[in-house]
């Protein structure tokens, strides 16, 4: 089924709905723990706003940032901009993707006779007009449902929606912390990544035949917000959740410690095992999907170990895969000089820098 334009104000409201109807997280693009809205250039892949991954293949390039350009009822959006053009070849693609956890999709009963219908909706805005598309895929990427929609007027917010019948066949991961489904929004793709819109198709496809080659236009822009997947045959009003609630949902997959408000902000607590080696324990603010498996630091020099006797900058720290859990991260490594005292406690904190950023990831 093709996505259709929805006149503003025509979505059904759900005033007496109780619970989380939107299976998408951060659909209104408010949370950006990694970059705080700054411009980034994912190549070939990377994360944008929390829970939203960007993937590309081809010579073209794009940039990402949060934007305050948004339709009525929203305060922010995801902005993508073409920085190097290309004409997509057969295997190329440029997609925005959110993998949705199996615990979140279990009640859809996909792959069974009781498979539930869902409706996708969003607000989109582009400097390039034409036919755009996307898809839902299973975790094995062996089954796809492509949809398409039109942006008829440039630089104008368009509300779109599509109803997608629940698949009664295929392998779907429900009731686990694996990928329940992939939601893709395609901005450009070659022919081998596209299929006819409107039906479940065997294979991995991220968009529909007829997709506009957005990346072929220099400086082209694309904004998106208000993205929602809900059970049912009709798009309803956007499921606004409190900012704190949305942040905690996102922190199940990514937790960022940002020292922008304190040059000496505490990260965790440590013990020195030698004069230049220590282990740091970082309590996690919410239980993560799995023990975090990735650690990214803005710079080791942005952090230090300190006690009443000495302070020394980090040199090289990595995540301990064996001792990290869903509620506590353990990182271990060395400092720049051999000035620690073995078996003494230390505080891990910012090293007189408001640029310190430590990111722990447990993404799907």
C-alpha positions in Angstrom: 0.0 0.0 0.0 1.3 3.5 -0.8 1.6 6.1 1.9 -1.0 8.8 1.5 -0.9 12.5 2.3 -3.2 13.3 5.3 -4.7 16.8 5.6 -3.6 18.6 8.7 -5.9 17.9 11.6 -7.6 14.9 10.1 -5.9 12.2 12.1 -8.2 10.3 14.6 -7.6 11.3 18.2 -7.4 8.8 21.0 -8.2 10.8 24.1 -9.1 7.7 26.2 -6.1 5.7 25.1 -4.0 4.4 28.0 -0.5 3.1 27.4 2.3 3.4 24.9 0.7 3.1 21.5 3.7 4.3 19.5 6.3 1.5 19.0 8.8 4.1 17.7 11.1 5.8 20.2 12.1 9.4 19.9 9.7 9.9 17.0 9.6 13.6 17.7 13.4 13.9 17.5 13.9 15.6 20.9 16.7 13.3 22.3 20.2 13.5 20.9 22.6 12.2 23.6 25.5 11.7 21.3 25.8 15.0 19.5 23.4 17.5 21.3 22.1 18.7 17.9 25.5 19.4 16.3 26.1 18.7 12.6 27.5 15.2 11.9 28.5 13.5 8.7 27.8 9.7 8.9 29.9 7.8 6.5 29.1 5.1 5.7 26.9 4.7 8.9 26.2 6.3 12.2 23.6 7.4 14.6 21.7 10.6 14.5 19.0 11.4 17.1 18.7 8.7 19.6 17.4 5.4 18.2 17.8 6.6 14.6 20.6 5.1 12.5 21.8 6.4 9.2 23.2 4.0 6.5 24.6 4.8 3.1 26.3 3.1 0.3 27.7 5.0 -2.7 29.9 8.0 -3.5 27.3 10.6 -2.3 27.5 12.1 1.2 25.1 13.7 3.6 25.1 15.5 6.9 22.8 15.2 9.9 21.6 17.5 12.7 18.6 18.3 14.8 16.6 21.3 13.7 14.0 23.6 15.2 12.1 23.6 11.9 9.0 21.6 12.7 5.2 21.4 12.0 2.7 22.7 14.5 2.7 20.6 17.7 6.4 19.7 17.5 9.5 21.5 18.5 12.2 19.6 16.6 13.0 17.5 13.6 15.8 15.5 12.0 17.5 17.4 9.2 19.5 15.7 6.5 21.4 17.6 3.8 23.2 16.4 0.7 26.8 17.4 0.8 28.1 15.4 -2.2 25.8 14.3 -5.0 25.6 11.0 -6.9 23.4 9.1 -9.3 22.6 6.0 -7.3 23.9 2.8 -8.9 22.0 -0.5 -8.5 23.3 -1.4 -5.0 23.4 2.1 -3.5 21.1 3.3 -0.7 20.6 6.2 1.7 18.2 5.3 4.6 17.1 6.4 8.0 16.4 3.4 10.2 15.0 2.4 13.6 15.3 -1.2 14.7 12.4 -1.9 17.1 12.9 -4.4 19.9 11.1 -7.7 20.0 9.7 -7.0 23.4 8.0 -3.9 21.9 6.4 -5.8 19.0 5.5 -9.2 20.6 1.8 -8.4 20.8 1.6 -7.9 17.0 1.9 -11.7 16.6 3.6 -11.3 13.2 4.3 -14.6 11.5 1.1 -16.2 12.9 -2.5 -16.4 11.9 -3.3 -13.6 14.4 -0.9 -11.1 12.9 -2.1 -7.5 13.7 -2.3 -4.7 11.2 -0.2 -1.6 11.9 -0.2 2.0 10.6 2.9 4.1 10.0 2.6 7.9 10.1 5.0 10.8 10.0 5.6 14.5 9.1 8.1 15.1 6.2 9.4 18.2 4.5 11.9 18.2 1.6 13.4 20.7 -0.9 13.1 17.9 -3.5 9.6 16.9 -4.7 8.6 13.5 -6.0 8.0 10.0 -4.8 9.7 8.8 -1.7 9.5 5.5 0.1 10.4 3.2 2.9 9.9 -0.3 4.2 9.3 -2.6 7.2 11.6 -5.7 7.3 11.9 -8.7 9.6 15.1 -9.2 11.7 16.5 -11.7 9.3 15.8 -9.2 6.4 14.2 -12.0 4.4 10.7 -10.4 4.2 9.9 -6.8 3.3 6.9 -4.5 2.9 7.7 -1.4 0.8 5.6 1.7 0.9 5.7 4.9 -1.1 4.4 8.5 -0.7 4.5 11.8 -2.5 6.0 15.1 -1.6 4.2 17.3 -4.1 5.3 20.7 -2.8 8.8 21.6 -1.9 9.7 23.0 1.6 6.2 22.3 3.0 5.3 20.0 5.8 3.3 17.0 4.6 1.7 14.5 6.9 1.8 10.9 5.6 0.3 7.6 6.7 0.0 4.0 5.5 -1.7 0.9 6.8 0.3 -2.3 6.6 -1.3 -5.7 7.0 0.3 -8.0 9.5 2.3 -10.7 7.9 1.1 -14.3 8.7 4.3 -15.9 7.4 8.0 -15.3 7.8 10.4 -15.4 10.8 9.6 -12.6 13.3 11.4 -12.1 16.7 8.8 -11.2 19.3 9.1 -11.3 23.1 12.9 -11.0 23.1 15.5 -8.2 23.3 16.4 -8.9 19.6 15.2 -7.0 16.6 11.4 -7.2 16.3 11.3 -5.3 13.0 13.2 -2.7 11.0 11.6 0.6 10.0 13.3 2.2 7.1 12.8 5.6 5.4 14.5 5.6 2.0 15.9 8.9 0.5 17.7 7.3 -2.4 18.4 3.8 -3.6 19.4 1.8 -6.6 17.1 -0.7 -8.3 18.4 -3.8 -6.4 17.2 -2.3 -3.1 13.7 -1.4 -4.4 10.6 -3.5 -4.9 6.9 -2.8 -5.8 5.0 -1.1 -3.0 2.0 -2.5 -1.3 2.7 -6.2 -0.5 4.9 -8.4 1.6 7.9 -9.6 -0.6 10.6 -12.2 0.0 14.0 -10.6 0.3 15.5 -7.4 1.7 14.2 -4.2 0.3 14.4 -0.8 1.8 12.1 1.2 -0.5 9.7 1.1 -3.4 10.2 1.3 -7.1 10.0 4.8 -8.3 11.9 6.3 -5.4 13.2 9.8 -6.0 17.0 10.2 -6.2 17.2 12.8 -3.5 20.9 12.5 -3.2 21.3 13.7 -6.8 20.4 17.3 -5.9 23.2 19.4 -4.4 22.3 20.8 -1.0 19.0 19.0 -1.0 17.3 18.9 2.5 14.9 16.4 4.1 13.3 16.9 7.5 11.3 14.3 9.5 9.4 14.2 12.8 6.3 12.8 14.4 7.1 9.3 13.3 4.8 6.7 14.7 4.0 3.0 14.3 0.8 1.9 16.0 -1.5 -1.1 16.0 -4.7 -0.6 13.9 -5.9 0.4 10.5 -5.9 4.2 11.0 -3.3 6.8 12.0 -4.2 8.5 15.2 -2.8 11.6 17.0 0.9 11.4 17.9 1.7 9.7 21.1 3.4 12.5 23.1 5.4 11.1 26.0 7.1 13.2 28.8 10.6 14.2 27.9 12.0 12.3 30.9 10.1 9.1 30.0 11.4 9.3 26.4 14.9 9.9 27.6 14.8 6.8 29.8 13.4 4.7 27.0 16.4 5.8 24.8 18.8 5.1 27.6 18.0 1.4 27.4 20.0 1.5 24.2 22.5 4.4 24.7 23.7 6.2 27.8 25.9 9.3 27.4 27.7 11.1 30.3 28.2 14.7 29.2 30.3 17.1 31.2 29.1 20.2 29.5 27.6 21.6 32.7 30.6 20.7 35.0 34.3 20.7 34.0 34.9 18.3 36.9 31.7 16.2 36.8 31.9 12.8 38.3 31.8 9.8 36.0 32.3 6.9 38.4 34.5 5.5 41.1 37.8 3.6 40.6 40.5 1.5 42.2 44.1 1.6 41.2 45.7 -1.8 40.6 49.1 -0.4 39.9 50.8 3.0 39.6 49.3 3.6 36.1 46.4 1.1 35.8 42.9 1.3 37.2 39.4 0.0 36.9 36.4 2.4 36.9 32.8 1.4 37.8 30.0 3.5 36.3 26.5 2.9 37.6 24.0 3.0 34.7 21.0 5.2 35.1 18.6 2.6 33.7 19.0 -1.0 33.0 20.2 -1.4 29.4 18.9 -3.8 26.8 22.1 -5.9 27.1 25.4 -5.2 28.8 26.8 -2.2 26.8 29.2 -3.5 24.1 30.6 -0.2 22.9 32.5 2.6 24.6 33.2 5.9 22.8 35.1 8.8 24.4 35.4 12.3 23.2 39.0 12.2 24.3 40.9 10.4 27.1 42.4 13.7 28.1 38.9 15.0 29.0 38.8 12.7 32.0 41.1 12.0 35.0 41.4 9.9 38.1 41.7 11.9 41.3 41.9 11.7 45.1 43.3 13.9 47.8 46.8 13.0 46.9 47.0 13.2 43.1 45.1 13.9 39.9 46.2 12.3 36.6 44.6 12.3 33.1 43.4 9.1 31.4 45.6 7.6 28.7 43.8 4.6 27.3 40.6 3.1 28.7 38.4 0.3 27.2 35.1 -1.4 28.2 35.5 -4.6 30.1 33.3 -7.2 28.3 33.5 -9.8 31.1 32.6 -7.6 34.0 30.1 -5.1 32.5 26.4 -5.8 33.2 23.1 -4.2 32.2 23.2 -2.0 35.3 26.9 -1.3 35.7 29.7 -0.6 33.2 33.3 -1.4 34.1 36.1 0.2 32.1 39.8 -0.4 32.6 43.0 1.1 31.4 46.0 3.3 32.0 46.7 6.9 32.9 49.4 9.2 31.4 51.9 8.9 34.3 52.7 6.3 36.9 51.5 8.4 39.8 48.6 6.3 41.2 48.9 4.4 44.4 48.1 0.7 44.1 44.9 -0.4 45.9 43.8 3.2 46.6 40.3 4.5 45.7 39.9 7.3 43.1 37.1 9.3 41.6 36.8 9.3 37.8 35.8 12.8 36.7 36.1 15.5 34.1 39.6 16.9 33.6 38.8 20.6 33.7 36.9 20.2 30.5 33.3 20.8 29.6 33.8 18.8 26.3 34.0 15.4 28.0 31.6 12.9 26.6 31.4 9.2 27.3 29.0 7.1 25.4 27.9 3.5 26.3 25.9 1.7 23.6 23.7 -1.4 23.7 21.9 -0.7 20.3 20.1 -3.3 18.3 
